[in-house]
Amino acid sequence: MKIIDTTTYFEESMMMDIRFNILNSYVDKFIVCESLYTHSGKKKEINFDVNDYPKFKNKITHLILKDEPNDLNKNENISVKDKRLNSIYRIRDQRNYIKIFLNEFSPEDYIIYSDNDEIPNLEKFDFKTNKKKFVIFNQQIFYYKLNLTLPNLNWYGSKACKLKYLKSVDFLRNIKNKEYSYLRLDTIFSDKKQNSVKLVENGGWHFSNLKTHKDLEKKYLNDENHAEYELKNNSLKKIQENINRKVVPYNYQAKKDSLDRFNETSLTKVDINILPEYIKKNIDKYKDWIV
């Protein structure tokens, strides 16, 4: 049985180096999928270079998605909602492109999918003894720095299954973060609701927005929420203020359609001992990302 770690890429070189180093002992193959278009639809250069990671080069496959989705809304004047939908379609296609290149593996091999800043904790989880179809990792979320966390928030980022259960990578990503009863009829009609799910507590780390304020603005202008960011007239100054004040201009606990979701949330400094062993052993390397 092999373990295949898969993710997508924009320009997160430091995060990929951290990811490879943390997961290398547990993973047989790394697959990194990059697109020629940002999630906002801008043409971009290829940023990932396997030669930047010589230690892991033989394990890495770098995929390049060249085409835009066929179902984009290409009207000249579209709403913020439709711009976000276009971004979601681009993300979907970039994830699903990975599956095309999994034919060389066995149906009994495991695929893990995460965004590249969501790193599963595989130190104490054994895929060989797992009896459930789907595995979902409950991760602690960090913001701006390696030891600034959003308190009281469960982040279900990394998800895994055997290849024989994988309909598409986007299907895996969108599975609900709970196990539903076999008596629930809606599980028959919904791919998102599954009745064989293993939730892994202490399941890893989501290192969100570990970038300079300039790189964060570039990210915000190109990710799935780019239209909202532009609408709010944000600025580099505001991003730097948020970093300095240790706040996130978003309430992750609020419902999606609630105005409360734009309330800011304060971050909490935590002890570095909760970080992955690789980071603790190389703390000087990441001193600029510790507060």
C-alpha positions in Angstrom: 0.0 0.0 0.0 1.3 3.4 -1.0 0.5 6.9 0.3 0.2 9.6 -2.3 0.1 13.2 -1.1 -1.5 15.6 -3.6 -2.0 19.4 -3.6 -2.3 22.5 -5.8 0.2 25.3 -6.1 0.2 29.1 -6.8 3.5 30.4 -5.5 4.0 29.0 -2.0 7.6 27.9 -2.1 8.3 28.1 1.7 5.1 26.2 2.5 5.9 23.4 0.0 9.3 23.0 1.6 7.8 22.7 5.0 5.2 20.2 3.7 7.7 18.0 1.9 9.9 17.9 5.0 7.1 17.0 7.4 5.5 14.4 5.3 8.5 12.8 3.6 8.8 9.9 6.0 5.2 8.8 5.6 4.5 9.5 1.9 5.6 7.5 -1.2 4.7 10.2 -3.8 4.1 13.9 -3.9 1.9 15.3 -6.7 1.7 19.0 -7.2 -0.8 20.5 -9.7 -0.3 24.0 -11.0 -2.5 26.0 -13.4 -1.6 28.5 -16.1 -4.4 30.7 -14.7 -5.0 32.1 -11.3 -8.3 31.5 -9.5 -9.4 35.0 -10.6 -8.7 34.1 -14.2 -5.4 35.9 -14.9 -2.8 34.2 -17.0 0.3 33.4 -14.9 3.8 32.0 -15.2 4.7 28.5 -13.9 6.2 29.1 -10.4 6.9 25.6 -9.1 10.3 24.2 -9.9 11.1 20.6 -8.7 14.8 21.5 -8.7 14.2 23.8 -5.8 13.6 20.6 -3.7 16.5 18.3 -4.5 16.0 16.2 -1.4 12.5 15.2 -2.6 12.9 15.5 -6.4 12.5 11.8 -7.1 9.2 11.7 -5.3 7.6 14.7 -6.9 5.4 14.9 -10.0 4.6 18.4 -11.2 1.4 18.7 -13.2 0.5 21.7 -15.3 -3.2 22.4 -16.2 -3.2 24.5 -19.4 -6.9 25.0 -20.0 -9.7 27.1 -18.4 -13.0 25.3 -17.3 -15.7 25.0 -20.0 -18.5 26.2 -17.7 -17.1 29.7 -16.8 -19.5 32.6 -17.0 -17.8 34.8 -19.6 -20.2 37.7 -19.6 -18.5 41.1 -19.5 -20.4 42.4 -16.5 -20.9 39.6 -13.9 -21.8 39.8 -10.2 -19.4 39.2 -7.3 -21.2 35.9 -6.7 -20.6 34.8 -10.3 -17.0 35.8 -10.2 -16.6 33.6 -7.1 -18.3 30.7 -8.9 -15.9 31.1 -11.8 -13.1 30.8 -9.2 -14.6 27.7 -7.7 -14.8 26.1 -11.1 -11.1 26.8 -11.7 -10.2 25.3 -8.3 -12.4 22.3 -9.1 -10.7 21.6 -12.4 -7.2 22.1 -11.0 -7.9 19.6 -8.2 -9.6 17.1 -10.6 -6.7 17.2 -13.0 -4.7 15.2 -10.5 -6.8 12.1 -10.8 -5.8 11.7 -14.5 -2.3 10.8 -13.3 -3.2 8.3 -10.6 -3.6 5.3 -13.0 -0.1 4.0 -12.1 -1.2 3.3 -8.6 -3.2 0.5 -7.0 -6.9 0.8 -6.0 -5.7 0.0 -2.5 -3.3 2.9 -2.4 -4.3 6.0 -0.4 -4.6 9.5 -1.8 -4.4 12.5 0.5 -5.6 15.8 -0.8 -5.0 19.1 1.0 -4.4 22.7 0.0 -0.6 23.1 0.3 -0.8 24.9 3.7 -2.9 22.2 5.2 -0.5 19.5 6.5 -1.9 16.3 8.0 -0.3 14.8 11.1 0.6 11.3 10.1 2.9 10.6 13.0 0.3 8.7 15.0 -2.2 7.7 12.3 -1.8 4.3 10.5 -3.6 4.0 7.2 -2.9 0.2 7.3 -5.3 -0.3 10.3 -7.9 2.1 9.1 -11.4 0.5 8.5 -13.3 3.5 7.2 -13.6 4.6 3.6 -12.8 8.2 4.2 -10.3 9.9 6.6 -10.6 13.5 7.5 -8.0 15.3 9.6 -9.1 17.9 12.2 -6.3 20.5 12.1 -5.4 23.5 14.1 -5.4 26.7 12.1 -2.5 29.3 12.3 -2.5 32.7 10.7 0.3 35.1 9.5 2.9 33.4 11.8 3.7 29.8 12.7 2.6 30.3 16.3 -0.5 32.6 16.0 -3.7 30.6 16.1 -7.4 31.1 15.6 -8.8 29.8 18.9 -11.7 27.4 19.2 -11.9 26.5 15.5 -11.9 23.1 14.0 -10.3 23.0 10.5 -11.0 19.9 8.5 -8.5 20.4 5.7 -6.7 17.2 4.6 -8.9 14.4 3.5 -7.9 10.9 2.3 -9.3 7.7 0.8 -8.2 4.6 -1.1 -8.1 5.2 -4.8 -11.0 2.7 -5.4 -13.3 5.1 -3.5 -12.1 8.3 -5.3 -14.7 9.6 -7.7 -12.8 12.9 -8.2 -10.4 14.9 -6.0 -13.0 17.7 -5.7 -15.5 15.0 -4.5 -13.0 14.0 -1.8 -12.4 17.7 -0.8 -16.2 18.4 -0.4 -17.1 15.4 1.8 -18.8 16.6 5.0 -16.8 16.6 8.1 -18.9 14.0 10.0 -20.0 10.4 9.7 -23.7 10.0 8.9 -25.9 7.1 10.0 -26.6 4.3 7.5 -30.3 5.0 8.2 -30.1 8.5 6.6 -31.7 8.2 3.2 -30.1 11.5 2.1 -26.7 9.7 2.1 -27.9 7.7 -0.9 -28.3 10.9 -3.0 -25.5 13.0 -1.7 -21.8 12.5 -2.4 -21.0 15.0 0.4 -22.7 12.9 3.1 -20.9 9.6 3.8 -21.5 6.9 6.4 -18.0 5.6 6.7 -15.7 8.4 7.9 -12.8 8.5 10.3 -12.2 11.9 11.9 -8.6 12.2 13.1 -8.2 14.5 16.1 -5.0 16.4 16.5 -4.8 15.9 12.7 -2.3 18.4 11.8 -1.7 22.1 11.0 -3.2 24.6 8.7 -0.6 27.4 8.2 -2.8 30.0 6.6 -1.5 33.3 5.1 2.2 32.8 6.0 3.2 35.6 3.6 4.5 39.2 3.7 1.8 41.8 3.4 2.7 42.4 -0.3 2.5 38.7 -1.1 -0.8 38.5 0.8 -2.3 41.2 -1.3 -1.2 39.3 -4.5 -2.9 36.2 -3.1 -6.1 38.0 -2.2 -6.3 39.5 -5.7 -6.0 36.1 -7.2 -7.9 33.6 -5.0 -11.6 32.6 -4.9 -12.5 35.6 -2.8 -10.8 38.2 -5.1 -14.0 40.0 -6.0 -15.0 40.6 -2.4 -11.5 41.8 -1.6 -11.6 44.3 -4.5 -15.1 45.4 -3.5 -14.0 46.2 0.1 -11.2 48.5 -1.2 -8.6 46.9 1.0 -5.0 48.0 0.9 -1.4 47.0 1.7 -1.6 49.3 4.7 -4.7 47.5 6.0 -3.1 44.1 5.6 0.0 45.2 7.5 -2.2 46.7 10.3 -4.1 43.4 10.6 -0.7 41.5 10.9 0.6 44.0 13.5 -2.6 43.9 15.5 -2.8 40.1 15.2 -6.4 40.0 13.9 -8.1 38.3 11.0 -10.8 40.5 9.2 -13.2 37.6 9.1 -15.3 35.6 11.5 -14.9 31.9 10.6 -17.6 30.9 13.0 -20.3 33.0 11.3 -22.7 31.6 8.7 -21.7 32.3 5.1 -24.6 34.7 4.4 -24.3 36.5 7.8 -22.9 40.1 8.0 -21.1 38.9 11.1 -18.6 37.0 8.9 -16.9 40.4 8.3 -16.2 40.9 12.0 -12.6 40.6 12.9 -11.2 37.8 15.0 -8.2 38.1 17.4 -5.4 35.6 17.1 -3.8 33.9 20.1 0.0 33.3 20.5 0.7 29.6 21.4 3.8 27.7 22.5 6.0 26.4 19.7 6.0 23.0 21.2 2.6 22.3 19.5 4.3 22.8 16.1 5.6 19.9 13.9 8.9 18.4 14.9 10.6 19.5 11.7 9.8 23.2 12.5 10.9 22.9 16.1 14.2 21.3 15.0 14.7 24.1 12.4 13.3 27.0 14.4 16.2 29.4 13.5 15.3 28.8 9.8 11.8 30.1 10.5 12.6 32.7 13.1 11.0 35.5 11.0 7.7 33.6 11.2 7.6 33.3 14.9 6.2 35.9 17.3 
